[in-house]
Amino acid sequence: MSNPDQITSVLTIVLICMIAILVVLALVYLMIVLKNKKEKDKEELASPNNSTNTNTTKKVAKEYTKQSIYNFMDFEKIEDNMIVQKKGMRYLMVVECQGINYDLMSGAEKISVEEGFLQFLNTLRHPIQIYVQTRTVNLSNSIETYRRKIDEIKYELDKKRDEYLKKVQSGTYSKEQLEREFYEVTKQTNLYEYGKDIIENTEKMSLNKNVLNKKYYIIISYYPEDINNSAFDKEEIKSLAFSELYTKAQAIIRTLSACEVGGRILRSNELVDLLYVAYNRDESEVYGIEKALRAGYEELYTTAPDVLDKRMKELNIKIEQQAMELANQKVIQARSKKQQELDRRQERFEELIRQRAEMILEQNKQYIGEKTAKRAQKLIEEDTKEMGGNEDDEQEKKPKTRRTRKTTTDASK
């Protein structure tokens, strides 16, 4: 029994010694590693190329970030209403479709729409992509348009009010004419108030960010690999891509019209807006692409509008205003000439009637008989002489009435 106990105790002592040796070796290894690390840190701090190394590392990281963004965007440029991808090896054209309210249609209308869509699918001979983009409704452009219209209405209202006050103060217009002018002023005032209400309601709607709008697009692609690229240069390939995509887009628009869906090809600025919203969904609600274009972000900050362009613009505005004033004056003069002609005809009313009667007798002489026609003409002449004599007597008796009539006629002129 003593022999196994002795062997166990010996083995235990040996095992403890081995563990102690391993712990000592591990501590020595850790001390050596820490010492080497401190020496390396000292060398890096002492070396003069330390700043350049950090700059190069930062520059490499920055370039890598840019390259990753470009790879993610997956397009190079936009030109001629097309999106260019893969260094000119792929061209895209986008057709925007106007949606229809399918749920509000009758049964027959739904069937016709479905048949039209089936016809559209059956006529496709090339691949397409359907893209749906949800946007928050931005009413700022509508509000700006309404404000410009309201300013025009306000200008017309002030103009009509001034004209009405001038006519009232002149005292040369009848009551009916003044009532007509007052009706026009009231109508313009109601239009102005109605426009202000529309702007207020639109501004309240713009505060609601939950108003969404869906836009539907069909994307058509073209690959120049389908043709022999060696026979064409880049400009020729681009023109071929445009003609091919335009033909396909027009065919799609025609076939979609069968199911009452309207379509149109997006222009270059609209393609920029489409991609801007796709890659900047949150920022597009705050700062849209239209504001960026109007801000002139692509121009140098030192540029300014040409002075000659400013003067030309002001001159065009003055020409427009003076042309409107001249047109209004000539319209008033033309109306007064018509009034003068009307007064002349009223003065010669009886004479014109007799002349017309003589012409009728002369034209119908063969039907009523020549003798009868001559006798009738003589009777008309006698009546004319009698009327002329009576008018002369009246003029001698009432010269003041004639003068008053002339003055009123001159005033009307």
Backbone torsions as a table, in degrees:
resi	resn	phi	psi	omega
1	MET	NA	-30.3	-176.9
2	SER	-71.5	-32.1	-177.9
3	ASN	-64.9	-47.8	178.2
4	PRO	-62.1	-36.9	179.8
5	ASP	-64.7	-40.0	179.0
6	GLN	-65.0	-42.1	-179.8
7	ILE	-62.9	-40.9	-179.5
8	THR	-64.0	-44.4	-179.2
9	SER	-64.8	-38.4	178.5
10	VAL	-64.1	-44.5	179.9
11	LEU	-63.2	-37.0	179.5
12	THR	-65.9	-41.1	179.1
13	ILE	-64.3	-42.6	179.7
14	VAL	-62.4	-42.8	-180.0
15	LEU	-62.9	-41.3	179.0
16	ILE	-64.0	-40.9	178.6
17	CYS	-63.1	-41.9	179.2
18	MET	-62.9	-42.3	178.9
19	ILE	-63.2	-40.3	179.3
20	ALA	-64.0	-40.8	178.4
21	ILE	-62.8	-42.8	179.0
22	LEU	-61.9	-40.9	179.1
23	VAL	-64.1	-41.0	179.3
24	VAL	-64.6	-42.5	179.4
25	LEU	-63.5	-40.3	179.0
26	ALA	-64.1	-40.9	178.9
27	LEU	-64.5	-40.3	179.1
28	VAL	-63.4	-41.2	-179.5
29	TYR	-64.2	-41.9	178.6
30	LEU	-63.9	-39.8	179.2
31	MET	-64.3	-40.2	179.3
32	ILE	-65.1	-42.5	-179.9
33	VAL	-63.1	-43.9	179.7
34	LEU	-64.7	-37.3	179.5
35	LYS	-65.9	-43.5	178.7
36	ASN	-64.1	-38.0	180.0
37	LYS	-65.3	-41.0	178.9
38	LYS	-64.5	-39.7	179.0
39	GLU	-64.3	-39.9	178.6
40	LYS	-65.2	-41.7	178.2
41	ASP	-61.9	-41.0	177.9
42	LYS	-63.4	-41.4	179.6
43	GLU	-64.7	-40.2	179.4
44	GLU	-65.4	-39.2	178.4
45	LEU	-69.2	-35.3	-178.2
46	ALA	-78.7	-22.3	-174.9
47	SER	-72.7	138.6	-179.0
48	PRO	-74.4	-20.0	-177.4
49	ASN	-86.8	14.0	-176.7
50	ASN	-64.9	-43.9	-178.1
51	SER	-64.2	-40.8	179.6
52	THR	-65.9	-35.8	179.1
53	ASN	-64.7	-43.8	179.6
54	THR	-65.1	-37.6	178.8
55	ASN	-64.4	-41.2	179.6
56	THR	-65.4	-38.2	178.9
57	THR	-65.6	-42.4	177.9
58	LYS	-63.3	-41.5	-178.0
59	LYS	-64.6	-40.8	178.8
60	VAL	-63.1	-41.9	179.5
61	ALA	-64.9	-38.5	-179.5
62	LYS	-66.6	-46.0	178.1
63	GLU	-62.0	-37.1	179.2
64	TYR	-64.9	-38.2	179.3
65	THR	-65.7	-43.7	177.5
66	LYS	-59.9	-46.0	-177.6
67	GLN	-62.7	-37.7	179.4
68	SER	-65.5	-35.5	178.8
69	ILE	-67.8	-43.2	179.0
70	TYR	-61.8	-40.6	178.2
71	ASN	-65.1	-34.1	-179.7
72	PHE	-70.5	-37.2	-177.2
73	MET	-69.3	-34.5	170.2
74	ASP	63.5	30.3	169.7
75	PHE	-153.6	155.0	-174.1
76	GLU	-103.2	-52.1	-176.7
77	LYS	-156.3	171.3	178.6
78	ILE	-127.2	124.2	178.7
79	GLU	-155.2	146.4	178.0
80	ASP	54.6	42.2	178.7
81	ASN	61.7	27.4	179.9
82	MET	-132.9	151.1	172.4
83	ILE	-100.4	124.6	-177.9
84	VAL	-98.7	129.9	-178.5
85	GLN	-128.3	156.1	171.6
86	LYS	53.7	47.9	176.3
87	LYS	56.5	44.6	177.4
88	GLY	80.1	12.1	178.8
89	MET	-94.9	-1.0	176.7
90	ARG	-152.8	133.8	179.0
91	TYR	-123.2	140.8	-179.0
92	LEU	-125.1	141.5	171.0
93	MET	-128.5	140.8	-172.7
94	VAL	-116.7	133.9	176.6
95	VAL	-112.1	121.7	176.7
96	GLU	-87.8	131.7	-177.3
97	CYS	-110.4	138.1	176.1
98	GLN	-91.3	120.4	-177.2
99	GLY	-71.6	160.3	177.4
100	ILE	-120.5	155.4	179.4
101	ASN	-88.7	89.9	-174.7
102	TYR	-67.4	-35.1	-174.9
103	ASP	-68.5	-26.9	-178.6
104	LEU	-88.1	1.7	-178.2
105	MET	-84.7	157.4	175.0
106	SER	-77.9	174.9	-178.7
107	GLY	-62.5	-44.4	179.9
108	ALA	-64.3	-39.2	178.9
109	GLU	-66.4	-38.8	177.4
110	LYS	-63.1	-41.4	179.3
111	ILE	-63.2	-42.1	179.6
112	SER	-64.7	-38.3	177.7
113	VAL	-64.8	-43.3	179.2
114	GLU	-63.8	-41.9	177.9
115	GLU	-64.2	-39.4	176.9
116	GLY	-64.1	-37.8	178.5
117	PHE	-69.2	-37.7	174.9
118	LEU	-62.1	-41.5	176.8
119	GLN	-61.8	-39.2	177.7
120	PHE	-61.9	-44.2	179.7
121	LEU	-66.7	-37.9	-178.0
122	ASN	-71.5	-25.2	-178.6
123	THR	-86.8	-6.3	-179.9
124	LEU	-71.0	128.9	177.4
125	ARG	-122.1	12.1	-178.4
126	HIS	-150.6	155.8	-178.3
127	PRO	-72.0	146.8	175.9
128	ILE	-134.5	163.5	173.6
129	GLN	-124.1	138.4	176.8
130	ILE	-107.3	121.5	-176.2
131	TYR	-121.8	130.2	178.9
132	VAL	-115.8	126.4	-179.0
133	GLN	-120.7	125.6	178.6
134	THR	-98.8	126.8	-178.3
135	ARG	-126.3	150.4	169.5
136	THR	-76.7	131.7	-176.7
137	VAL	-66.1	120.3	179.1
138	ASN	-103.0	111.1	-176.1
139	LEU	-98.4	10.5	-178.1
140	SER	-65.6	-39.7	179.1
141	ASN	-64.9	-40.2	178.6
142	SER	-64.6	-39.3	179.6
143	ILE	-65.0	-41.8	178.0
144	GLU	-62.7	-41.0	178.4
145	THR	-63.9	-43.4	178.4
146	TYR	-61.3	-39.7	-179.2
147	ARG	-65.0	-40.3	177.4
148	ARG	-63.2	-41.6	178.2
149	LYS	-64.5	-39.7	179.5
150	ILE	-65.0	-37.9	177.2
151	ASP	-62.7	-39.8	177.3
152	GLU	-65.0	-42.0	179.2
153	ILE	-64.6	-39.8	178.7
154	LYS	-63.5	-39.3	178.5
155	TYR	-63.9	-43.9	178.7
156	GLU	-65.6	-37.3	179.3
157	LEU	-64.1	-46.2	178.1
158	ASP	-61.4	-38.3	179.6
159	LYS	-64.7	-44.8	179.9
160	LYS	-66.7	-36.5	177.8
161	ARG	-64.1	-43.1	178.6
162	ASP	-62.6	-42.5	179.0
163	GLU	-64.0	-39.9	-180.0
164	TYR	-65.3	-43.2	179.3
165	LEU	-64.5	-39.2	177.6
166	LYS	-62.6	-41.1	-180.0
167	LYS	-68.1	-37.8	178.0
168	VAL	-65.6	-42.5	-178.4
169	GLN	-71.5	-28.8	-179.1
170	SER	-68.0	-36.3	179.2
171	GLY	74.2	10.6	-179.2
172	THR	-98.8	1.5	-177.6
173	TYR	-107.4	148.3	-179.5
174	SER	-75.6	171.8	-179.8
175	LYS	-66.9	-37.9	179.7
176	GLU	-64.7	-41.5	178.7
177	GLN	-64.5	-41.0	178.4
178	LEU	-66.5	-38.0	177.4
179	GLU	-65.0	-37.8	178.1
180	ARG	-64.7	-43.5	177.8
181	GLU	-65.0	-39.1	177.8
182	PHE	-64.2	-36.5	176.9
183	TYR	-63.8	-40.4	178.5
184	GLU	-65.4	-40.5	178.2
185	VAL	-64.2	-42.5	179.1
186	THR	-64.1	-40.4	179.0
187	LYS	-64.0	-42.4	178.7
188	GLN	-66.5	-36.3	177.6
189	THR	-65.1	-43.1	177.8
190	ASN	-63.3	-38.2	177.7
191	LEU	-64.2	-40.1	178.7
192	TYR	-65.1	-44.2	178.6
193	GLU	-64.5	-39.5	178.7
194	TYR	-64.3	-39.8	177.6
195	GLY	-64.4	-38.5	177.4
196	LYS	-63.6	-39.8	177.5
197	ASP	-63.4	-39.0	179.2
198	ILE	-62.6	-42.8	179.9
199	ILE	-64.0	-42.2	179.3
200	GLU	-62.4	-44.2	179.7
201	ASN	-66.7	-37.8	179.0
202	THR	-66.8	-38.7	177.1
203	GLU	-64.7	-37.3	176.3
204	LYS	-65.9	-39.0	177.9
205	MET	-65.9	-34.2	-178.1
206	SER	-67.3	-21.1	177.7
207	LEU	-73.2	-18.1	-179.9
208	ASN	-86.2	110.8	-177.6
209	LYS	-84.0	-1.4	-179.1
210	ASN	-90.4	0.7	178.1
211	VAL	-81.6	111.6	-174.5
212	LEU	-113.7	157.5	179.5
213	ASN	-138.7	134.7	179.2
214	LYS	-104.6	135.3	177.0
215	LYS	-119.1	138.2	-174.9
216	TYR	-115.3	133.6	-176.4
217	TYR	-132.6	148.1	171.6
218	ILE	-117.3	124.2	-176.0
219	ILE	-105.6	127.4	-179.9
220	ILE	-113.2	136.9	-177.3
221	SER	-116.9	155.3	177.1
222	TYR	-141.3	133.2	-179.7
223	TYR	-114.6	118.3	176.3
224	PRO	-65.5	-8.8	177.1
225	GLU	-63.5	-21.9	-178.5
226	ASP	-68.8	-18.2	178.9
227	ILE	-114.0	170.8	178.6
228	ASN	-80.7	102.2	-174.5
229	ASN	-66.7	-25.1	-177.1
230	SER	-66.5	-22.2	-177.7
231	ALA	-87.1	-6.0	-176.2
232	PHE	-131.8	149.5	172.8
233	ASP	-90.7	-175.0	-174.1
234	LYS	-66.1	-41.7	-179.1
235	GLU	-64.8	-40.1	178.2
236	GLU	-66.9	-39.3	177.3
237	ILE	-63.8	-40.2	179.6
238	LYS	-65.4	-41.6	177.8
239	SER	-66.4	-37.9	176.1
240	LEU	-64.2	-41.7	179.3
241	ALA	-63.5	-41.9	179.9
242	PHE	-64.0	-46.0	-179.4
243	SER	-63.8	-39.5	-180.0
244	GLU	-67.5	-46.1	-179.8
245	LEU	-67.2	-37.8	179.8
246	TYR	-64.7	-40.6	178.0
247	THR	-63.1	-44.5	179.4
248	LYS	-64.4	-41.1	-179.2
249	ALA	-64.7	-42.4	178.7
250	GLN	-64.9	-37.4	177.1
251	ALA	-64.1	-40.2	178.8
252	ILE	-65.9	-41.7	179.6
253	ILE	-62.6	-40.9	179.1
254	ARG	-65.9	-42.6	-179.2
255	THR	-70.6	-32.5	177.7
256	LEU	-69.6	-27.3	178.7
257	SER	-64.2	-20.8	177.8
258	ALA	-66.7	-29.4	177.1
259	CYS	-103.4	26.2	173.4
260	GLU	62.0	27.8	176.8
261	VAL	-107.0	119.5	178.4
262	GLY	-83.9	151.0	-179.9
263	GLY	-145.2	156.4	176.4
264	ARG	-154.4	154.1	-179.1
265	ILE	-83.4	132.8	179.0
266	LEU	-74.4	137.3	175.3
267	ARG	-80.8	176.3	-174.8
268	SER	-62.6	-44.0	179.2
269	ASN	-63.3	-37.1	178.6
270	GLU	-70.2	-33.1	174.4
271	LEU	-66.0	-39.1	175.7
272	VAL	-61.2	-42.3	178.2
273	ASP	-63.5	-40.9	179.1
274	LEU	-61.1	-47.0	-179.6
275	LEU	-71.5	-34.7	179.0
276	TYR	-62.9	-43.2	178.6
277	VAL	-68.0	-36.6	-179.0
278	ALA	-65.7	-38.5	-177.1
279	TYR	-94.3	-15.6	-178.7
280	ASN	-133.7	66.1	-173.7
281	ARG	-65.6	-40.8	-178.9
282	ASP	-77.2	-42.8	-177.3
283	GLU	-70.0	-26.9	-176.8
284	SER	-65.1	-26.0	177.8
285	GLU	-72.4	-28.2	-178.1
286	VAL	-91.2	-47.4	-174.9
287	TYR	-131.7	95.1	-177.0
288	GLY	-77.5	169.0	-178.2
289	ILE	-69.1	-29.7	179.3
290	GLU	-66.1	-40.4	176.5
291	LYS	-65.2	-37.0	178.8
292	ALA	-65.3	-40.9	178.7
293	LEU	-67.0	-41.7	178.3
294	ARG	-67.1	-29.9	179.5
295	ALA	-72.1	-14.4	178.9
296	GLY	69.7	44.7	-178.4
297	TYR	-65.2	-23.2	-178.3
298	GLU	-86.0	-3.6	-178.7
299	GLU	-98.2	159.8	174.8
300	LEU	-69.5	144.7	-177.5
301	TYR	-69.0	-15.6	-179.3
302	THR	-87.6	-7.8	-177.4
303	THR	-72.5	151.6	178.6
304	ALA	-145.1	154.1	179.5
305	PRO	-64.0	146.5	-179.1
306	ASP	-67.3	140.6	-179.5
307	VAL	-64.8	-37.8	179.4
308	LEU	-64.4	-36.9	177.1
309	ASP	-64.4	-39.7	177.7
310	LYS	-62.4	-46.1	-179.9
311	ARG	-64.3	-38.2	177.6
312	MET	-63.2	-40.1	179.0
313	LYS	-64.8	-45.8	178.3
314	GLU	-63.0	-38.1	179.3
315	LEU	-65.2	-38.8	177.9
316	ASN	-64.1	-37.8	178.7
317	ILE	-65.6	-43.2	178.7
318	LYS	-64.1	-40.9	178.2
319	ILE	-60.5	-42.6	-179.7
320	GLU	-63.7	-44.0	-179.3
321	GLN	-65.3	-46.6	-179.3
322	GLN	-67.6	-33.4	176.9
323	ALA	-64.9	-39.4	177.3
324	MET	-64.2	-42.8	179.0
325	GLU	-63.9	-42.4	179.2
326	LEU	-64.1	-40.6	179.1
327	ALA	-62.8	-42.5	178.7
328	ASN	-63.3	-41.4	178.2
329	GLN	-62.2	-44.2	-179.0
330	LYS	-67.4	-32.5	175.9
331	VAL	-64.8	-41.8	178.2
332	ILE	-64.6	-41.2	178.3
333	GLN	-64.5	-40.5	179.1
334	ALA	-63.9	-38.0	178.0
335	ARG	-67.0	-38.7	179.0
336	SER	-66.4	-36.1	176.4
337	LYS	-63.4	-40.8	176.3
338	LYS	-62.8	-38.9	178.6
339	GLN	-64.9	-39.9	177.5
340	GLN	-62.9	-44.3	178.7
341	GLU	-62.6	-38.4	178.2
342	LEU	-64.4	-40.9	177.9
343	ASP	-63.1	-41.3	178.6
344	ARG	-61.9	-42.8	179.7
345	ARG	-65.9	-35.9	177.6
346	GLN	-66.3	-37.3	177.9
347	GLU	-66.0	-37.3	-178.1
348	ARG	-98.3	27.4	-173.8
349	PHE	-60.3	-52.1	-178.2
350	GLU	-65.1	-40.3	-179.8
351	GLU	-63.7	-42.6	178.6
352	LEU	-64.3	-37.3	178.0
353	ILE	-63.0	-44.5	-179.4
354	ARG	-65.5	-41.1	178.6
355	GLN	-62.5	-41.4	178.9
356	ARG	-65.9	-37.7	178.9
357	ALA	-63.7	-41.8	177.4
358	GLU	-63.3	-39.0	177.8
359	MET	-64.3	-39.4	179.3
360	ILE	-64.6	-41.0	178.2
361	LEU	-65.1	-39.1	-179.5
362	GLU	-67.0	-38.0	-178.5
363	GLN	-73.1	-31.1	-176.7
364	ASN	-106.1	27.6	-178.3
365	LYS	-61.9	-39.2	-176.3
366	GLN	-72.3	-19.8	-179.5
367	TYR	-90.1	-39.7	-177.1
368	ILE	-96.2	-6.7	179.7
369	GLY	98.1	139.6	-175.3
370	GLU	-67.3	-41.6	-179.5
371	LYS	-64.5	-46.3	179.3
372	THR	-60.5	-40.4	179.9
373	ALA	-64.6	-41.7	179.4
374	LYS	-65.4	-42.3	178.5
375	ARG	-61.4	-41.3	179.8
376	ALA	-63.8	-41.1	178.4
377	GLN	-63.7	-39.4	177.5
378	LYS	-63.3	-41.2	178.0
379	LEU	-61.5	-38.9	178.5
380	ILE	-65.2	-40.0	179.1
381	GLU	-65.4	-39.8	177.6
382	GLU	-63.2	-43.7	177.5
383	ASP	-61.0	-37.2	-180.0
384	THR	-64.7	-43.0	178.6
385	LYS	-63.2	-42.9	178.5
386	GLU	-62.5	-43.1	179.0
387	MET	-64.1	-37.9	178.5
388	GLY	-64.1	-42.6	177.8
389	GLY	-63.3	-43.2	179.2
390	ASN	-62.5	-39.0	-179.3
391	GLU	-66.8	-37.4	178.1
392	ASP	-63.6	-42.1	178.2
393	ASP	-61.1	-43.3	-179.7
394	GLU	-64.2	-37.0	179.0
395	GLN	-66.6	-37.8	177.9
396	GLU	-68.1	-37.2	-179.4
397	LYS	-73.3	-37.1	-173.2
398	LYS	-124.8	69.3	178.1
399	PRO	-71.4	-31.3	-178.7
400	LYS	-64.7	-36.9	-179.5
401	THR	-63.2	-39.3	179.3
402	ARG	-64.8	-41.6	179.7
403	ARG	-65.3	-41.0	178.6
404	THR	-61.3	-38.6	179.4
405	ARG	-65.9	-36.9	179.0
406	LYS	-66.8	-42.4	-179.5
407	THR	-64.5	-41.0	178.0
408	THR	-65.1	-37.5	178.8
409	THR	-65.0	-42.7	178.9
410	ASP	-64.1	-38.8	178.9
411	ALA	-64.9	-38.7	178.5
412	SER	-65.7	-34.5	176.2
413	LYS	-62.9	NA	NA
